[in-house]
Amino acid sequence: MDPVRNPYAPGAGQRPPELAGRDTELSAFDVVLERIAHGRPERSLVLTGLRGVGKTVLLNQLRSQAISRGWGTGKIEARPDQSLRRPLSAALHMALRELGPRHRDQESMEQVLAVLKAFALRQTADAKVRDRWQPGIDVPAATGRADSGDMEIDLVELLSDAAGVAADVGSGVALFIDEMQDVQPDDVSAICAACHELSQQGAPLIVVGAGLPHLPAVLSASKSYSERLFRYLRIDRLDRVAADRALLAPAEREGVAFDAAALDALYAAADGYPYFVQAYGKVTWDVAASSPITAADVAMAAPAAEAELAVGFFGSRYDRATPAEREYMHAMAELGGPAGAAVGTSDVAVSLGRKPASLSPARDSLIKKGLVYSAERGQIAFTVPHFGRYLLSHAD
């Protein structure tokens, strides 16, 4: 098959040629936007799931839906070592710039930009130089609003003013936060407080977050009411119909077909995970000599696809771990088996012949690196699907 015409696109956050299996989430977000447009109260959204299920792709698609309705939008990718003040300032600045030309009172618009500038420039005493942002806002910074240095107070004031701009133009503001589990605790608290206040006001501003499965627990630890503040959507692997559609629809546009046995083999290999569907689909296309693509083509492509995943998807993450962290993960893999089931932290300690307390630094570091998460109290699991299988086949 012509590799130039290969339609499949495995990549971090890269939109697949066919966004299959997400119609329910897309339709639900349309309802949210429509309700807010009619002045109805709505909760902010949080998408959760393992690596490779397409959270970032879906987050970007939801943003596109908001933009198509004339909303002001901005996107952030959180990092565990960075305060949210700088990236949030830049994201909100982008949203206001999208709304600004439609605002009839430019003086009011400048007042909000002045508050944004004050928020952006206000730094806590321990702020790192790299977190300092010089916004390109040609108005003097406001004083006495969103500049207290208390993130919770400042964010509530800033987002309230931004929502007022959106209301003036009959629109809304949506802030999208990827890797939300990496937001620092004080900033998580501020986001929850701001969303709580805005929801009570019925203000046209929502936050849409995406993160790993333990994100709801992160939010709940910050504010007890967060479980009622957000609408949580679990993003999981594709069912058989959606996985087949993700393969067939792009191929049909290129005049290429798959036989039934090939689809069976691809679903067994990819296990419905969107990233794996694209990865196996891409290599299988390149290996196949002609249409229709057969199960023999899939069997020939599988070793190459697995080798690419071993380096780019699994290996790059494994390489970030220290020897102690790798030892911990190998023990998890042996206990959880190829399926990567959640295992007890006490069982890991027994397996390694260690006291649980002595393993806490390795476990906590793995959580911070986004390699594992606490599935529930006393349980630990991999954030990457099939990671247990990879470790068992690459045992030290």
C-alpha positions as CSV (number, residue, x, y, z in Angstrom):
1,M,0.0,0.0,0.0
2,D,1.2,3.5,-0.7
3,P,2.6,4.9,2.6
4,V,2.0,8.5,1.4
5,R,-1.8,7.7,1.5
6,N,-1.6,6.1,4.9
7,P,-4.5,7.7,6.8
8,Y,-3.6,6.6,10.3
9,A,-2.1,9.0,12.8
10,P,-0.6,7.7,16.1
11,G,0.6,10.6,18.1
12,A,0.3,12.4,21.4
13,G,-2.8,14.5,21.2
14,Q,-3.0,14.1,17.4
15,R,-6.5,13.9,16.1
16,P,-7.2,10.6,14.4
17,P,-8.7,10.8,10.9
18,E,-12.0,9.4,12.3
19,L,-12.9,10.4,15.9
20,A,-14.9,7.3,16.6
21,G,-16.7,6.4,19.8
22,R,-17.0,9.8,21.3
23,D,-20.4,10.9,20.0
24,T,-22.0,10.8,23.4
25,E,-19.4,13.1,24.9
26,L,-19.5,15.6,22.0
27,S,-23.3,15.7,22.1
28,A,-23.3,16.2,25.9
29,F,-20.9,19.2,25.5
30,D,-23.2,20.7,22.8
31,V,-26.0,20.6,25.4
32,V,-23.8,22.3,28.0
33,L,-22.9,25.1,25.6
34,E,-26.5,25.5,24.5
35,R,-27.8,25.6,28.1
36,I,-25.3,28.2,29.1
37,A,-26.2,30.3,26.1
38,H,-29.8,30.3,27.4
39,G,-28.8,31.3,30.9
40,R,-29.2,27.9,32.4
41,P,-26.8,26.7,35.1
42,E,-24.2,24.1,34.2
43,R,-21.3,22.3,35.8
44,S,-17.8,22.4,34.5
45,L,-16.5,19.1,33.0
46,V,-13.7,16.7,33.9
47,L,-12.5,14.0,31.6
48,T,-10.6,11.1,33.1
49,G,-8.9,8.0,31.8
50,L,-5.7,6.2,31.2
51,R,-2.9,7.3,28.8
52,G,-3.7,6.6,25.2
53,V,-7.5,6.7,25.4
54,G,-7.7,10.1,23.6
55,K,-8.4,12.6,26.4
56,T,-6.3,15.3,24.8
57,V,-7.9,14.7,21.4
58,L,-11.3,15.0,22.9
59,L,-10.4,18.1,24.9
60,N,-9.2,19.8,21.7
61,Q,-12.4,18.7,19.9
62,L,-14.6,20.2,22.7
63,R,-12.6,23.4,22.4
64,S,-13.3,23.5,18.6
65,Q,-17.0,23.1,19.4
66,A,-16.9,26.1,21.8
67,I,-15.0,28.2,19.2
68,S,-17.5,27.4,16.5
69,R,-20.2,28.9,18.8
70,G,-18.3,32.1,19.2
71,W,-16.9,31.4,22.7
72,G,-13.6,32.8,24.0
73,T,-11.3,29.8,24.7
74,G,-7.9,29.2,26.1
75,K,-6.0,26.0,26.8
76,I,-3.4,25.0,29.4
77,E,-1.2,22.0,29.9
78,A,-0.5,21.8,33.6
79,R,3.0,20.8,34.9
80,P,3.7,19.7,38.5
81,D,6.5,22.2,38.9
82,Q,4.7,25.3,37.6
83,S,2.2,27.6,39.2
84,L,-1.0,28.0,37.3
85,R,-0.9,31.8,37.4
86,R,1.3,32.3,34.3
87,P,-0.3,29.7,31.9
88,L,-3.8,30.6,33.1
89,S,-3.1,34.3,32.4
90,A,-2.0,33.5,28.9
91,A,-5.0,31.3,28.2
92,L,-7.5,33.8,29.5
93,H,-5.8,36.6,27.6
94,M,-6.4,34.5,24.4
95,A,-10.0,34.0,25.3
96,L,-10.6,37.7,25.9
97,R,-8.8,38.6,22.6
98,E,-11.3,36.4,20.8
99,L,-14.3,38.2,22.5
100,G,-12.8,41.7,22.5
101,P,-13.7,42.8,18.9
102,R,-17.4,42.1,19.5
103,H,-17.5,44.1,22.7
104,R,-19.2,47.5,22.2
105,D,-17.7,49.2,25.3
106,Q,-13.9,49.1,24.8
107,E,-13.4,51.0,28.1
108,S,-15.0,48.1,30.0
109,M,-12.9,45.7,28.0
110,E,-9.7,47.6,28.9
111,Q,-10.7,47.5,32.6
112,V,-10.9,43.7,32.5
113,L,-7.6,43.5,30.7
114,A,-6.1,45.7,33.4
115,V,-7.3,43.2,36.0
116,L,-5.8,40.4,34.0
117,K,-2.5,42.2,33.9
118,A,-2.6,42.7,37.6
119,F,-3.3,39.0,38.2
120,A,-0.5,38.0,35.8
121,L,2.1,40.3,37.4
122,R,1.3,39.5,41.0
123,Q,3.8,36.9,42.2
124,T,4.2,35.2,45.5
125,A,7.5,35.6,47.3
126,D,8.8,32.2,46.2
127,A,7.7,32.5,42.5
128,K,10.3,31.1,40.1
129,V,11.7,33.4,37.5
130,R,10.5,31.1,34.7
131,D,6.9,31.4,36.1
132,R,7.0,35.2,35.5
133,W,5.0,36.3,32.5
134,Q,5.0,39.7,30.9
135,P,1.7,40.0,29.2
136,G,1.3,42.0,26.0
137,I,-1.5,44.1,27.4
138,D,-1.2,47.8,26.5
139,V,-3.1,49.1,29.6
140,P,-1.8,49.8,33.1
141,A,-2.3,47.1,35.6
142,A,-5.3,47.5,37.9
143,T,-4.9,47.9,41.6
144,G,-7.1,46.3,44.3
145,R,-8.5,43.5,42.2
146,A,-7.1,40.1,41.5
147,D,-3.7,41.2,42.8
148,S,-3.8,40.1,46.5
149,G,-1.3,37.3,45.9
150,D,-3.9,34.8,47.3
151,M,-4.6,32.6,44.3
152,E,-8.1,31.7,45.4
153,I,-9.2,35.3,45.9
154,D,-7.5,36.5,42.8
155,L,-8.9,33.8,40.5
156,V,-12.5,34.2,41.6
157,E,-12.2,38.0,40.9
158,L,-10.5,37.6,37.6
159,L,-12.8,34.9,36.2
160,S,-15.9,36.8,37.4
161,D,-14.8,39.8,35.4
162,A,-14.0,37.7,32.3
163,A,-17.4,36.0,32.5
164,G,-18.9,39.5,32.6
165,V,-17.2,40.3,29.3
166,A,-18.6,37.1,27.8
167,A,-22.1,37.9,29.1
168,D,-21.9,41.4,27.5
169,V,-21.4,39.9,24.0
170,G,-23.9,37.1,24.5
171,S,-21.2,34.4,24.6
172,G,-19.1,32.5,27.1
173,V,-15.6,31.6,28.1
174,A,-14.2,28.1,28.3
175,L,-10.8,27.2,29.8
176,F,-9.4,23.8,29.0
177,I,-6.8,22.3,31.3
178,D,-4.9,19.2,30.2
179,E,-3.0,17.0,32.6
180,M,-5.1,18.5,35.4
181,Q,-3.9,16.1,38.0
182,D,-0.5,18.0,37.9
183,V,-2.0,21.3,39.0
184,Q,-0.5,22.3,42.3
185,P,-2.7,21.9,45.4
186,D,-3.3,25.6,46.1
187,D,-4.2,26.2,42.4
188,V,-6.6,23.2,42.4
189,S,-8.3,24.8,45.4
190,A,-8.5,28.1,43.6
191,I,-10.0,26.5,40.5
192,C,-12.7,24.7,42.6
193,A,-13.5,27.9,44.5
194,A,-13.8,29.9,41.3
195,C,-16.0,27.3,39.6
196,H,-18.2,27.2,42.7
197,E,-18.6,31.0,42.8
198,L,-19.3,31.3,39.1
199,S,-21.8,28.5,39.1
200,Q,-23.7,30.2,41.9
201,Q,-23.7,33.4,39.8
202,G,-24.9,31.6,36.7
203,A,-21.9,33.1,34.9
204,P,-21.1,32.0,31.4
205,L,-17.7,30.5,32.1
206,I,-16.7,26.9,32.5
207,V,-13.6,24.9,33.0
208,V,-13.0,21.7,31.1
209,G,-10.3,19.5,32.6
210,A,-8.7,16.3,31.5
211,G,-6.5,14.0,33.6
212,L,-5.6,10.6,34.9
213,P,-8.1,8.4,36.7
214,H,-7.2,9.7,40.1
215,L,-8.1,13.3,39.2
216,P,-11.5,13.2,41.0
217,A,-9.6,12.2,44.2
218,V,-7.2,15.2,43.7
219,L,-10.1,17.6,43.3
220,S,-12.0,16.1,46.3
221,A,-9.0,16.4,48.5
222,S,-8.9,20.1,47.7
223,K,-12.6,20.9,48.2
224,S,-15.1,18.4,49.5
225,Y,-17.9,19.9,47.3
226,S,-15.9,19.2,44.1
227,E,-17.7,15.9,43.5
228,R,-20.9,18.0,43.0
229,L,-19.1,20.9,41.3
230,F,-17.9,19.0,38.2
231,R,-19.5,16.6,35.8
232,Y,-17.1,13.6,35.5
233,L,-16.8,11.7,32.2
234,R,-14.8,8.5,32.2
235,I,-13.0,8.2,28.8
236,D,-12.3,4.5,28.1
237,R,-11.2,2.3,25.3
238,L,-13.4,1.9,22.2
239,D,-15.9,-0.9,21.8
240,R,-15.7,-3.2,18.8
241,V,-18.0,-1.1,16.6
242,A,-16.1,2.1,17.3
243,A,-12.7,0.6,16.9
244,D,-13.7,-0.9,13.5
245,R,-15.1,2.5,12.4
246,A,-11.8,4.2,13.4
247,L,-10.0,1.8,10.9
248,L,-12.6,1.5,8.2
249,A,-13.8,5.0,7.7
250,P,-10.3,6.5,6.8
251,A,-9.5,3.5,4.6
252,E,-12.7,3.7,2.7
253,R,-11.9,7.3,1.8
254,E,-8.8,5.9,0.2
255,G,-10.6,3.1,-1.6
256,V,-9.2,0.4,0.7
257,A,-11.0,-2.3,2.6
258,F,-10.3,-4.8,5.4
259,D,-11.5,-8.3,5.6
260,A,-13.3,-9.5,8.7
261,A,-10.4,-11.6,10.0
262,A,-8.1,-8.6,9.7
263,L,-10.5,-6.5,11.9
264,D,-10.7,-9.3,14.4
265,A,-6.9,-9.5,14.6
266,L,-6.5,-5.7,14.9
267,Y,-9.0,-5.5,17.7
268,A,-7.3,-8.3,19.6
269,A,-4.0,-6.5,19.2
270,A,-5.1,-3.0,20.0
271,D,-7.6,-4.0,22.7
272,G,-9.7,-1.0,21.8
273,Y,-7.3,1.7,23.0
274,P,-7.4,4.5,20.4
275,Y,-3.6,5.1,20.3
276,F,-3.0,1.4,19.7
277,V,-5.7,1.3,17.0
278,Q,-3.8,4.0,15.1
279,A,-0.4,2.5,15.8
280,Y,-1.4,-1.0,14.5
281,G,-3.4,0.5,11.7
282,K,-0.6,2.5,10.4
283,V,2.0,-0.3,10.3
284,T,-0.5,-2.8,8.9
285,W,-1.3,-0.4,6.0
286,D,2.4,0.0,5.2
287,V,2.9,-3.8,5.2
288,A,-0.1,-4.7,3.2
289,A,0.5,-5.2,-0.6
290,S,-3.0,-4.6,-1.7
291,S,-6.7,-4.2,-0.7
292,P,-8.4,-5.8,1.1
293,I,-6.1,-5.9,4.1
294,T,-5.9,-9.4,5.5
295,A,-5.2,-11.1,8.8
296,A,-1.9,-12.2,7.4
297,D,-1.0,-8.6,6.9
298,V,-1.8,-7.8,10.5
299,A,0.3,-10.8,11.7
300,M,3.2,-9.5,9.6
301,A,2.8,-6.0,10.9
302,A,2.4,-6.8,14.6
303,P,6.1,-7.2,15.5
304,A,7.0,-3.9,13.9
305,A,4.0,-2.1,15.6
306,E,5.0,-3.7,19.0
307,A,8.6,-2.6,18.5
308,E,7.5,1.0,17.8
309,L,5.3,1.0,20.9
310,A,8.1,-0.5,23.0
311,V,10.3,2.4,22.2
312,G,8.0,5.4,21.8
313,F,5.1,4.6,24.1
314,F,6.4,2.3,26.8
315,G,10.1,2.6,26.7
316,S,10.2,6.4,26.9
317,R,8.2,6.2,30.1
318,Y,10.2,3.3,31.6
319,D,13.4,5.2,31.0
320,R,12.3,8.1,33.2
321,A,12.1,5.8,36.2
322,T,14.9,5.3,38.7
323,P,16.2,1.7,39.5
324,A,14.1,1.7,42.7
325,E,11.0,2.8,40.8
326,R,11.6,0.2,38.1
327,E,11.9,-2.5,40.8
328,Y,8.5,-1.3,42.1
329,M,6.9,-1.4,38.7
330,H,8.2,-4.9,37.9
331,A,6.7,-6.1,41.2
332,M,3.4,-4.5,40.2
333,A,3.5,-6.2,36.8
334,E,4.2,-9.7,38.3
335,L,1.3,-9.3,40.7
336,G,-1.1,-7.7,38.3
337,G,-0.3,-9.9,35.3
338,P,-0.4,-8.9,31.6
339,A,-3.8,-7.2,32.1
340,G,-2.2,-4.7,34.4
341,A,-4.7,-5.1,37.2
342,A,-4.6,-2.9,40.2
343,V,-2.6,-4.4,43.1
344,G,-2.3,-3.8,46.8
345,T,0.6,-1.7,48.0
346,S,1.1,-4.1,50.8
347,D,1.3,-7.0,48.3
348,V,4.1,-5.1,46.5
349,A,6.0,-4.8,49.7
350,V,5.6,-8.5,50.5
351,S,6.7,-9.4,46.9
352,L,9.9,-7.3,47.3
353,G,10.5,-8.4,50.9
354,R,10.4,-4.8,52.1
355,K,8.4,-2.7,54.6
356,P,5.6,-0.7,53.0
357,A,7.0,2.6,54.5
358,S,10.4,2.0,52.8
359,L,8.7,1.8,49.4
360,S,6.6,5.0,49.8
361,P,9.3,7.3,48.2
362,A,9.4,5.2,45.0
363,R,5.6,4.9,44.8
364,D,5.1,8.6,45.4
365,S,7.7,9.5,42.8
366,L,6.0,7.2,40.2
367,I,2.7,8.9,40.9
368,K,4.2,12.3,40.4
369,K,5.8,11.1,37.1
370,G,2.4,10.0,36.0
371,L,3.4,6.3,35.6
372,V,1.1,4.9,38.3
373,Y,-2.0,6.1,40.2
374,S,-3.8,5.2,43.3
375,A,-6.8,3.3,42.0
376,E,-8.3,3.4,45.5
377,R,-7.0,3.4,49.1
378,G,-4.2,0.8,49.4
379,Q,-4.3,0.0,45.6
380,I,-1.9,1.0,42.9
381,A,-2.2,0.7,39.1
382,F,-0.4,1.7,35.9
383,T,-1.6,4.8,34.1
384,V,-0.5,3.3,30.7
385,P,-2.6,0.4,29.3
386,H,-0.6,-2.8,28.6
387,F,2.3,-1.5,30.6
388,G,2.3,-4.6,32.8
389,R,2.5,-6.8,29.6
390,Y,5.4,-4.7,28.4
391,L,7.3,-5.0,31.7
392,L,6.8,-8.8,31.9
393,S,8.2,-9.1,28.4
394,H,11.2,-6.8,29.2
395,A,12.1,-8.1,32.7
396,D,15.4,-7.0,34.0
